[in-house]
Amino acid sequence: MPKMKTKKAVAKRIRVTKNKKGIRSKGGTGHLMSSKSSKRKRQLKRKAVCSSADKALIKNALPYS
């Protein structure tokens, strides 16, 4: 049986923890930052946990994580 391929687009965006939770960066930080409040920008810096509904998708996309 051949090796399973990792979906590189997902691997660049999501890191999997020991407990198999997905950690991702929040969106909305690419541009137009001057109009956003300091509080909002500070909160966007933090990492977010992926939804439990996405667990199966992450598991298929990252078979060796």
Residue pairs with C-beta under 8 A, 6 or more apart in sequence:
4 63
4 64
5 63
6 61
6 62
6 63
6 64
7 61
7 62
10 58
10 61
10 62
11 61
11 62
13 24
13 25
14 22
14 23
14 24
14 50
14 58
14 62
15 22
15 23
15 24
16 22
16 23
16 58
16 62
16 65
17 23
20 55
20 59
21 49
21 50
22 49
22 50
22 54
22 55
22 58
23 47
23 48
23 49
23 50
24 47
24 48
24 49
24 50
25 47
25 48
26 43
26 44
26 45
26 46
26 47
26 48
28 36
28 44
29 41
29 44
29 45
33 41
36 44
50 58
58 65
